[in-house]
Amino acid sequence: MSGAPIKVHAINIFSFFIAFVLATVAVEYRWFKLSKLQTWLAFSILGLVVFDVLSSLVIVKRELFMGWFIIYPVGIAGLVSLQILASFLCGKLPYKKINKDT
């Protein structure tokens, strides 16, 4: 619908996959010895950097770190807020497993 080539959409999907899905998996399986917030921040920054680099290669008029002062703070805040909301809502779902001490 936007008229952008499929490679632009692929970059958006790939960077969101890194920033959200991989961050969620990393937190759940405790890949790193970091807190949830630190892991979410690290993957959000990584996803945004991947987005910035790849989109500057694909989009002709897009330069590397173009508008970084808007994209990074808003992107990091949005992604971490989405992670917090998703984590909260998943804790409220009826099928959540309860760890019982045996």
C-alpha distances in whole Angstrom, upper triangle without the diagonal:
4,6,8,10,11,14,13,11,14,16,15,16,19,20,19,21,24,24,24,25,27,29,29,31,33,34,35,37,38,38,39,42,40,39,36,35,36,34,31,31,32,29,26,28,28,24,23,26,24,20,22,24,21,19,21,22,19,17,20,20,20,24,26,26,24,24,26,28,25,23,26,27,24,23,26,27,24,24,28,27,25,27,30,28,27,31,32,31,31,35,35,34,36,36,37,40,43,45,49,52,54
4,5,9,10,13,10,10,13,14,13,15,18,18,18,20,23,23,23,24,27,28,29,30,32,33,35,36,38,37,38,41,38,38,35,33,34,32,29,29,30,27,25,26,25,22,21,23,21,18,19,21,19,16,18,19,16,14,17,17,17,20,22,23,21,21,23,25,22,20,23,25,22,20,24,25,22,22,26,26,24,26,29,28,27,31,32,31,32,35,35,35,38,37,38,41,44,45,49,52,54
4,7,9,11,10,10,14,15,14,16,19,20,20,22,24,24,25,26,28,30,31,32,34,36,37,38,40,38,40,42,40,40,37,36,36,34,31,31,32,29,27,27,27,23,22,24,22,19,20,21,18,15,18,18,14,13,15,16,16,20,22,23,21,22,24,26,24,22,25,27,25,23,26,28,25,25,29,29,27,29,32,31,30,34,35,34,35,38,39,38,41,40,41,43,46,48,52,54,57
4,7,8,6,7,11,11,11,13,16,16,17,19,21,22,23,24,26,27,29,30,31,33,34,36,37,36,37,40,38,37,35,33,34,32,29,29,29,26,24,24,24,20,19,20,19,15,16,17,15,12,14,14,11,10,12,13,13,17,19,20,19,20,21,24,22,19,22,25,23,21,24,26,23,23,27,27,25,27,31,30,29,32,34,33,34,37,38,37,40,39,39,42,45,46,50,53,55
4,5,6,7,9,10,11,13,15,16,17,19,21,22,23,24,25,27,29,30,31,33,34,35,36,35,36,39,38,38,35,34,34,32,29,29,29,26,24,25,23,20,20,21,18,15,17,17,14,12,14,13,10,9,12,14,14,18,19,21,20,22,23,26,24,21,24,27,25,22,25,28,25,24,28,29,27,29,32,31,30,33,35,34,34,38,39,38,41,40,40,42,45,46,50,53,55
4,5,5,6,9,10,10,12,14,15,16,18,20,21,21,22,25,26,27,28,30,31,32,34,32,34,37,35,36,33,32,32,30,28,28,27,24,23,24,22,19,19,20,17,15,17,17,13,12,15,14,11,12,15,17,16,19,20,22,21,23,24,27,25,22,24,27,25,22,25,27,24,23,27,28,25,27,30,29,28,31,33,32,32,35,36,35,38,37,37,39,42,43,47,50,51
4,5,5,6,9,10,10,12,14,15,16,18,20,20,21,23,25,25,27,29,30,31,32,30,31,35,33,34,31,31,30,28,26,26,25,22,21,21,19,16,17,17,14,12,14,13,10,9,12,11,7,9,13,15,14,17,17,19,19,21,21,25,23,20,22,25,23,21,23,26,23,22,26,27,25,26,29,29,28,30,33,32,32,35,37,36,38,37,37,39,42,43,47,49,51
4,5,5,6,9,10,11,12,14,16,17,18,19,20,22,24,25,26,28,30,31,32,30,31,34,32,32,30,29,29,26,24,24,23,20,19,19,18,15,14,15,13,10,11,12,9,7,10,10,7,8,11,13,12,14,15,17,16,18,18,21,20,17,19,22,20,17,20,23,20,19,23,24,22,24,27,27,26,29,31,31,31,34,35,34,37,36,36,38,41,42,46,48,50
4,5,5,6,9,10,11,12,14,15,16,17,18,20,22,23,24,26,27,29,30,28,30,33,31,31,28,28,28,25,23,23,23,20,18,19,18,14,15,16,14,11,13,14,11,10,13,14,11,11,15,16,15,18,18,19,19,19,20,23,20,17,19,22,20,17,20,22,19,18,22,23,20,22,25,25,23,26,29,28,28,31,32,31,34,33,33,35,38,40,43,46,48
4,5,5,6,9,10,10,12,14,15,15,16,19,20,21,22,25,26,26,28,26,28,31,29,30,27,27,27,24,22,22,22,18,17,18,16,13,14,15,12,10,13,13,10,10,14,13,11,12,16,18,16,18,18,19,20,21,21,24,22,18,20,23,21,18,20,23,20,18,22,23,21,22,25,25,23,26,29,28,27,31,32,31,34,32,32,34,37,38,42,44,46
4,5,5,6,8,10,11,12,14,15,15,17,19,20,21,23,25,26,27,25,26,29,27,28,25,25,24,22,20,20,19,16,15,15,13,10,11,11,8,6,9,10,7,7,10,10,9,11,14,16,13,15,14,16,16,18,17,20,19,15,16,20,18,15,17,20,18,16,20,22,19,20,24,24,23,25,28,28,27,30,32,31,34,33,33,34,37,38,42,44,46
4,6,5,6,8,10,10,12,13,14,16,18,19,20,22,24,25,26,24,25,28,26,26,24,23,23,20,18,18,18,15,13,14,13,9,10,12,9,7,10,12,9,8,12,13,11,12,16,17,14,16,15,16,16,17,16,19,17,13,15,17,16,13,15,17,15,13,17,18,16,17,21,21,20,22,25,24,25,28,29,29,32,31,30,32,35,36,40,42,44
4,6,5,6,9,10,10,11,12,14,15,17,18,20,21,22,24,23,24,27,25,25,23,22,22,20,17,18,18,14,14,15,14,10,12,14,11,9,13,14,12,12,15,16,14,15,19,20,18,20,19,19,20,20,19,22,20,16,17,20,18,14,16,18,16,14,17,18,16,16,20,20,18,21,23,23,22,26,27,26,29,28,27,30,32,34,37,40,42
4,5,5,6,9,10,10,11,13,15,15,16,19,20,21,22,20,22,25,24,24,22,21,21,18,16,17,16,13,12,14,11,8,10,12,9,8,12,12,10,11,15,14,14,16,19,21,18,19,18,18,19,20,19,22,21,17,17,20,19,15,16,19,17,14,17,19,17,17,21,21,19,21,24,24,23,26,28,27,30,29,28,30,32,33,37,39,41
4,5,5,6,9,10,10,11,14,15,16,18,20,21,21,19,20,23,21,22,19,19,18,16,14,14,13,10,9,10,8,5,7,8,6,5,9,10,9,10,13,14,14,15,19,19,16,17,15,15,17,17,16,18,17,13,13,16,15,11,13,16,14,11,14,17,15,15,19,19,18,20,23,23,23,26,28,27,31,29,28,30,32,33,37,39,41
4,5,5,6,7,9,10,12,13,15,16,18,19,20,19,20,23,21,21,18,17,17,15,12,13,13,10,9,11,10,6,8,11,10,8,12,14,13,13,16,17,17,18,21,22,19,20,18,17,19,18,17,19,17,14,14,16,14,10,12,14,12,9,12,14,11,12,16,16,15,17,20,20,19,22,24,24,27,26,25,27,29,30,34,36,39
4,6,5,5,6,9,10,11,12,14,15,17,18,17,18,21,20,20,17,17,18,14,13,14,14,10,10,13,11,8,11,13,11,11,14,15,14,15,18,19,18,20,24,24,21,22,21,20,22,22,20,22,21,17,17,19,18,14,14,17,14,11,14,16,13,13,16,17,15,16,20,19,18,21,24,23,26,24,23,25,28,28,32,34,36
4,6,6,5,7,9,10,10,13,15,15,16,14,15,19,17,18,15,15,15,12,10,12,10,7,8,10,7,5,9,10,9,10,13,14,13,15,18,18,18,20,24,24,21,21,19,18,21,21,19,21,20,16,15,17,17,13,13,16,14,11,13,16,14,13,16,18,16,17,20,21,20,22,25,24,28,26,24,26,28,28,32,34,36
4,6,6,6,9,11,11,12,14,16,16,15,15,18,16,16,13,13,13,10,8,9,8,5,5,7,7,4,7,10,9,10,13,14,14,15,18,19,20,21,24,24,21,21,19,17,19,19,17,18,17,14,12,14,14,10,9,12,11,7,9,12,11,10,13,15,13,15,18,19,18,21,23,23,26,25,24,25,27,28,32,33,36
4,6,5,6,9,10,11,12,14,15,15,16,18,16,16,12,13,13,11,8,10,11,7,7,11,10,8,11,14,13,13,16,18,17,18,21,22,22,23,27,27,24,24,22,21,22,22,20,21,19,16,15,16,15,12,11,13,11,7,9,11,8,7,11,12,10,11,15,15,14,17,19,19,23,22,20,22,24,25,29,31,33
4,5,5,6,9,10,11,12,14,13,15,18,17,17,14,15,15,12,10,13,13,9,10,14,12,10,14,16,14,15,18,20,19,20,23,24,23,25,28,29,26,27,24,24,25,25,23,25,23,20,18,20,19,15,15,16,14,11,12,14,11,10,13,14,11,12,16,16,14,17,19,19,22,20,19,20,23,23,27,29,31
4,5,5,6,9,10,10,11,10,12,15,15,15,13,14,14,10,9,12,11,8,10,12,11,10,13,15,13,15,18,19,18,20,23,23,23,25,29,29,26,26,24,23,25,25,23,25,24,20,19,20,20,16,15,17,16,12,13,16,14,11,15,16,14,14,18,18,16,19,22,21,24,22,20,21,23,24,27,29,31
4,5,5,6,9,10,10,10,11,13,12,12,9,10,10,7,6,9,8,6,8,11,10,10,13,15,14,15,18,19,19,21,24,25,25,26,30,30,27,27,24,23,25,24,22,23,22,19,17,18,18,14,13,14,14,10,10,13,11,9,12,14,12,12,15,16,15,17,20,20,23,22,19,20,22,22,26,28,30
4,5,5,6,9,10,10,12,14,13,12,9,11,12,9,8,11,12,9,11,14,14,13,16,18,17,18,21,23,22,24,27,28,28,29,32,33,29,30,27,26,28,27,25,26,24,21,20,20,19,16,15,16,15,11,11,13,11,8,10,12,9,9,13,13,12,14,17,17,19,18,16,17,19,19,23,25,27
4,5,5,6,8,8,11,14,13,13,11,13,14,10,10,14,13,11,13,16,15,14,18,19,18,20,23,24,23,25,28,28,28,30,34,34,31,31,29,28,30,30,27,28,27,24,22,23,23,20,18,19,18,15,14,17,14,11,14,16,13,12,15,16,14,15,19,18,20,18,16,17,19,19,22,24,26
4,6,5,6,5,7,10,10,11,9,11,11,7,9,12,11,9,12,15,13,14,17,18,18,20,22,23,23,25,27,28,29,30,34,34,31,31,28,27,29,29,26,27,27,24,21,22,22,19,17,19,19,15,14,17,16,12,14,17,14,13,17,18,16,17,21,21,23,21,18,19,20,19,23,24,26
4,6,5,7,8,9,9,8,6,9,10,7,8,11,11,10,13,15,15,15,18,20,20,21,24,25,25,27,30,31,31,32,36,36,33,32,29,28,30,30,27,27,27,24,22,22,22,19,17,18,18,14,13,15,14,10,12,14,12,10,14,16,13,14,18,18,21,19,16,16,18,17,21,22,24
4,6,8,10,12,12,11,9,12,13,11,11,15,15,14,16,19,18,18,21,23,23,24,27,28,28,29,32,33,33,35,38,39,35,35,32,31,33,33,30,31,30,27,25,25,25,22,20,21,20,17,15,17,16,12,13,15,13,10,13,15,12,12,16,16,18,16,13,13,14,14,18,19,21
4,6,9,11,12,12,11,15,15,12,13,17,16,15,17,20,19,19,22,24,23,25,28,28,28,30,33,33,34,35,39,40,36,36,33,32,35,34,31,32,32,29,26,27,27,24,22,23,23,19,18,20,19,15,17,19,16,14,17,18,15,16,20,19,21,19,16,15,16,15,18,19,21
4,5,7,8,9,9,12,12,9,12,15,14,13,17,18,18,19,22,23,23,25,27,28,28,30,32,33,34,36,39,39,36,35,32,31,34,33,30,31,31,28,25,26,26,24,21,22,22,19,17,20,19,15,16,19,17,15,18,20,17,17,21,21,23,21,18,17,18,16,20,20,22
4,7,9,11,11,14,12,9,12,15,13,12,16,17,16,17,20,21,20,23,25,25,26,28,30,31,32,34,37,38,34,33,30,29,32,32,29,30,30,27,24,25,26,23,21,22,23,19,18,21,20,17,18,21,19,17,20,22,20,20,24,24,26,24,21,20,21,20,23,23,25
4,5,8,10,12,10,8,11,13,11,12,15,16,15,17,20,20,20,23,25,25,26,28,30,31,32,34,37,37,34,33,29,28,31,31,27,28,29,26,23,24,25,22,19,21,22,19,17,20,20,17,18,21,20,18,21,23,21,21,25,26,28,26,23,23,23,21,24,25,27
4,7,9,12,10,9,13,14,12,14,17,18,17,20,22,22,23,26,27,28,29,31,33,34,35,37,40,40,36,35,31,30,33,32,29,29,30,28,24,25,26,24,21,22,24,21,18,21,22,18,19,22,21,18,21,24,22,22,25,27,29,27,24,23,23,21,24,23,26
4,7,8,6,6,10,10,10,12,14,15,15,18,20,20,21,24,25,26,27,29,31,32,34,35,38,38,34,33,29,27,30,29,26,26,27,25,21,21,23,21,17,19,20,17,15,18,19,15,16,19,19,16,19,22,21,20,24,25,28,27,23,23,23,22,24,25,27
4,5,5,6,9,10,11,12,14,16,17,18,20,21,23,24,26,27,28,30,32,33,34,35,38,38,34,33,30,28,31,29,26,26,26,24,21,20,21,20,16,17,18,16,13,15,16,13,13,16,16,14,16,19,18,17,21,23,25,25,21,21,21,20,23,23,26
4,6,5,6,9,10,11,12,14,15,16,18,20,21,22,24,26,27,28,30,32,32,33,37,36,33,32,29,27,29,28,25,25,24,22,19,19,19,17,14,15,16,13,10,12,13,9,9,13,13,10,12,15,15,14,18,20,22,22,18,19,19,19,22,23,26
4,5,5,6,9,10,10,12,14,15,16,18,20,21,22,24,26,26,28,30,31,32,35,34,30,30,27,24,26,25,22,21,21,19,16,15,16,15,11,11,13,11,8,10,12,9,9,12,13,11,13,16,16,16,19,21,25,24,21,22,22,22,26,27,30
4,5,5,6,9,10,11,12,14,15,17,18,20,21,23,24,25,27,29,30,31,34,33,29,28,25,23,25,24,21,21,21,19,16,15,17,15,12,13,15,13,10,13,14,12,12,16,16,14,17,20,19,20,23,25,28,27,24,25,25,24,27,28,31
4,5,5,6,8,10,10,12,14,15,16,18,20,21,22,24,26,27,28,29,32,32,29,28,25,23,25,24,21,22,22,19,16,16,18,15,12,14,15,12,10,13,14,11,12,15,15,13,16,19,18,19,22,23,26,25,22,23,23,23,26,27,30
4,6,5,6,9,10,10,12,14,15,16,18,20,21,22,24,26,27,27,30,30,26,26,23,21,23,22,19,20,19,17,14,14,14,12,9,10,11,8,6,10,10,7,9,12,12,11,14,16,16,17,20,21,25,24,21,23,24,24,27,29,31
4,6,5,6,9,10,11,12,14,15,16,18,20,21,22,24,26,26,29,28,25,24,21,18,21,19,16,17,16,14,11,11,12,10,7,9,11,8,7,10,12,10,11,15,15,14,17,19,19,20,23,25,28,28,25,26,27,27,31,32,35
4,5,5,6,9,10,11,12,14,15,17,18,20,21,23,24,25,28,28,24,23,20,18,21,20,17,18,18,15,12,13,15,12,9,12,14,11,10,14,14,12,14,18,17,17,20,22,21,23,26,27,30,29,26,27,28,28,31,32,35
4,5,5,6,8,10,10,12,14,15,16,18,20,21,22,23,26,26,23,22,19,18,20,20,17,18,18,15,12,14,15,11,9,12,13,9,9,13,13,11,14,16,15,15,19,20,20,21,24,25,28,27,25,26,27,27,31,32,35
4,5,5,6,9,10,10,12,14,15,16,18,20,21,22,25,24,21,20,17,15,18,17,14,15,14,12,9,10,11,8,6,9,9,6,7,11,11,10,13,15,15,15,18,20,20,22,24,25,28,28,26,27,29,29,33,34,37
4,5,5,6,9,10,10,12,14,15,16,18,20,20,23,23,19,18,15,13,15,15,12,13,13,11,8,10,11,8,7,10,11,9,10,14,14,13,16,18,18,19,22,23,23,25,28,29,32,31,29,31,32,32,36,37,39
4,5,5,6,9,10,11,12,14,15,17,18,20,22,22,19,18,15,13,16,17,14,16,16,13,11,13,14,11,10,14,14,11,13,16,16,15,18,20,19,20,23,24,24,26,29,29,33,31,29,30,32,32,36,37,39
4,5,5,6,9,10,11,12,14,15,16,17,21,21,17,17,14,13,16,16,13,16,15,12,10,13,13,10,9,13,12,10,12,15,14,14,17,19,18,19,22,23,23,25,27,28,31,30,28,30,32,32,36,37,40
4,5,5,6,9,10,10,12,14,15,16,19,18,14,14,12,10,12,12,10,12,12,8,7,10,11,7,8,12,11,10,12,15,15,15,18,19,19,21,23,24,25,27,29,30,33,32,31,32,34,35,38,40,43
4,5,5,6,8,10,11,12,14,15,18,17,14,13,9,9,12,12,10,13,13,10,9,12,13,11,11,15,15,13,15,18,18,18,21,23,23,24,27,28,28,30,32,33,36,35,33,35,37,37,40,42,44
4,5,5,6,8,10,11,12,14,17,17,14,13,11,11,13,15,13,16,16,13,12,15,16,13,13,17,16,14,17,20,19,19,22,24,23,24,27,28,27,30,32,32,36,34,33,34,36,36,40,42,44
4,6,5,6,8,10,10,11,14,15,11,12,10,10,12,13,11,15,14,10,11,14,14,11,12,16,15,13,16,19,18,18,22,23,22,24,27,27,27,30,32,32,35,34,33,35,37,37,41,43,45
4,6,5,6,9,10,10,13,13,9,8,6,6,8,10,9,12,12,9,10,13,14,11,13,16,16,15,18,20,20,21,24,25,25,26,29,30,30,33,35,35,38,37,36,38,40,40,44,46,48
4,6,5,6,9,10,12,13,10,9,6,8,10,13,12,15,16,13,13,17,17,15,16,20,19,18,21,23,23,23,26,28,27,29,32,32,32,35,37,37,40,39,38,39,41,42,45,47,49
4,5,5,6,9,11,13,10,10,9,11,12,15,14,18,18,14,15,19,19,16,18,21,20,19,22,24,23,23,27,28,27,29,32,32,32,35,37,36,40,38,37,39,41,42,45,47,49
4,5,5,6,9,10,7,8,8,10,10,13,13,16,16,13,14,18,17,15,17,20,19,18,22,24,22,24,27,27,27,29,32,32,32,35,37,36,40,39,38,40,42,43,47,48,51
4,6,6,7,8,5,5,5,8,9,12,12,16,16,13,15,19,19,17,19,22,21,21,24,26,25,26,29,30,30,32,35,35,35,38,40,40,43,42,41,43,45,46,49,51,53
4,6,7,10,8,8,8,12,12,16,16,20,20,17,18,22,22,20,22,25,24,23,26,28,27,28,31,32,32,34,36,37,37,39,41,41,44,43,42,44,46,47,50,52,54
4,6,9,8,10,11,14,14,17,17,21,20,17,19,23,22,20,22,25,24,23,26,28,27,28,31,32,31,33,36,36,36,39,41,40,43,42,41,43,46,47,50,52,54
4,6,5,8,10,13,12,14,16,19,18,16,18,22,21,19,22,25,23,23,26,28,27,28,31,32,31,34,36,36,36,40,41,41,44,43,42,44,47,48,52,54,56
4,6,8,11,14,12,15,17,20,20,18,21,24,23,22,25,27,26,26,30,31,30,32,35,35,35,37,40,40,40,43,45,44,48,47,46,48,51,52,55,57,59
4,6,10,12,10,13,15,18,17,16,19,22,21,21,24,26,25,25,29,30,29,31,34,34,35,37,39,39,40,43,44,44,48,47,46,49,51,52,56,58,60
4,7,9,7,10,12,15,15,13,15,19,18,17,20,23,22,22,25,27,26,28,31,31,31,34,36,36,37,40,41,41,45,44,43,45,48,49,52,54,57
4,6,5,9,10,14,14,13,15,18,18,17,20,22,22,23,25,27,27,28,31,32,32,34,37,37,38,41,42,43,46,46,44,46,48,49,52,54,57
4,5,9,9,12,13,12,13,16,17,16,18,21,21,21,23,25,25,26,29,30,31,32,35,36,36,38,40,41,44,44,42,44,46,46,50,51,54
4,6,5,9,10,9,9,13,14,13,15,18,18,18,20,23,23,24,27,28,29,30,32,34,34,36,38,39,43,42,41,42,44,44,48,49,52
4,5,8,9,9,10,13,14,14,16,18,19,19,22,23,24,25,28,29,30,31,33,34,35,38,39,40,44,43,42,44,46,46,50,52,54
4,5,6,6,8,11,11,12,14,16,16,18,20,21,22,24,26,27,28,30,31,32,34,36,37,38,42,42,41,43,44,45,49,50,53
4,5,5,6,8,10,10,11,14,15,16,17,19,20,22,23,25,26,27,29,31,32,34,36,37,40,40,38,41,42,43,46,48,50
4,6,6,7,9,10,11,13,14,16,17,18,20,22,23,24,26,28,29,30,32,34,35,37,41,41,39,41,42,43,46,48,51
4,6,6,6,8,10,11,12,14,16,16,18,20,21,22,24,26,27,28,30,32,33,34,38,38,37,39,41,42,45,47,50
4,6,6,6,8,10,10,11,14,15,16,18,20,21,22,24,25,26,28,30,31,32,36,36,34,37,38,39,43,45,48
4,6,5,6,8,10,10,12,14,15,16,18,20,21,22,24,25,26,28,30,31,35,35,33,35,37,37,41,42,45
4,5,5,6,8,10,11,12,14,15,16,18,20,21,22,24,26,27,29,30,34,34,32,35,36,36,40,41,44
4,6,5,6,8,10,10,12,14,15,16,18,20,21,22,24,26,27,28,32,33,31,33,35,36,39,41,44
4,5,5,6,8,10,10,12,14,15,16,18,20,21,22,24,26,27,31,31,29,31,33,34,38,39,42
4,5,5,6,8,10,11,12,14,15,16,18,20,21,23,25,26,30,30,28,30,31,32,35,37,40
4,6,5,6,8,10,11,12,14,15,16,18,20,21,23,25,28,29,27,29,30,31,34,36,39
4,6,5,6,9,10,10,12,14,15,16,18,20,21,23,26,27,25,28,29,31,34,36,39
4,5,5,6,9,10,10,12,14,15,16,18,20,21,25,25,23,25,27,28,32,34,37
4,5,5,6,9,10,10,12,14,15,17,19,20,24,24,22,24,25,26,29,31,34
4,5,5,6,9,10,11,12,14,15,17,19,22,23,21,24,25,26,30,32,35
4,5,5,6,8,10,10,12,14,15,17,20,21,19,22,23,25,29,31,34
4,5,5,6,8,10,10,12,14,16,19,19,17,19,21,22,26,28,31
4,6,5,6,9,10,11,13,15,18,19,17,19,20,21,24,27,30
4,5,5,6,9,10,11,13,16,17,16,19,20,22,25,28,31
4,5,5,6,9,10,11,14,15,13,16,18,20,23,26,29
4,6,5,6,9,10,14,14,11,14,15,17,20,23,26
4,6,5,7,9,13,14,12,14,15,17,20,23,26
4,5,5,7,10,12,10,14,15,18,21,24,27
4,5,5,9,9,7,11,12,15,18,21,24
4,6,8,9,7,9,10,13,16,19,22
4,7,9,8,11,12,15,17,21,24
4,6,6,10,11,15,17,21,23
4,6,9,10,14,16,20,22
4,6,9,12,15,18,20
4,6,10,12,16,18
4,6,9,13,15
4,6,10,12
4,7,9
4,6
4
